[in-house]
Amino acid sequence: MTGQSTYLRGRLFYVQLGSPDPERLARFYGEIFGMTTQRGADGWICRGPRHCLAFASGPACTLLGAGYAVADVRVLEGLAARAAPNLVGATALEAELFAPGALALRDPDGNRIAYGIAGATTSAAGAAAPPARLQHVVVGSTDVARLVAFYTDTVGLRKSDDVRDDEGGTRACFLRSDDEHHSFAVFRTPRNRLDHHCYELPDWNGIRDWGDRLAARGVTIQWGPGRHGPGNNLFIFFHDPDGNWVELSAELEVVSPARPVGIWRHEERTLNSWGRAHLRS
Ligand SMILES: [Fe+2]
């Protein structure tokens, strides 16, 4: 076990969503986030100044992959040694978005996650939309403990907060890869699936600006505004045209290295201290 001494620092660089109509989904995200939208490896790619979104044919609301940008090749060398049994060959998308040398792995639930040096994005996009930085992705799992053990011990993420039920079972776990509270999280769900992905806004005025931007496009806020307990962030959620949950967040907690892991009770006010919560199980 290498968990406590290993820390994989990185940031979420892209998510790849499956869709019955990947072009429609790409054009939705490209327009709403002011990103350049074009055909790319295995489907469609939206490029922004700091992150990318990718879309390929598949069932709606599926996570085909996610990629984290790391600082240098030494991080990748360490990960390659720790995660050797889980490594899989790189896809055309990973080769397109990352510099050579990226690693891709399958976690114990079958999620495909890649780590690499970020390739060129674009500086031309984003001018028409308020800032929104791709920040985290969350998966649902029937076996949270197994998945969290993999991401802490093998990948090298750090645990920020646990949500536990009254029997001691873990219902959610928030994991970080830099000083932001989480860049990845796992919720206990009846089946393994994508839960949501999230964009961080510069401050809470962004909730107002994005609420207005969504309203102008007829996109309804489905949940929020509210405030999460773990992470202490303000949030709103909306659905994309496929029904994916998309979160916009502000003021996510910045975590000091010495902060102990938080333990939260599995109840509505943990997930939303302002009101009703969307409990996954
Ligand atoms: Fe989230």
Residues whose N, C-alpha, C, O or C-beta is under 5 A from the ligand:
A	BS01	LIG	C198 E247
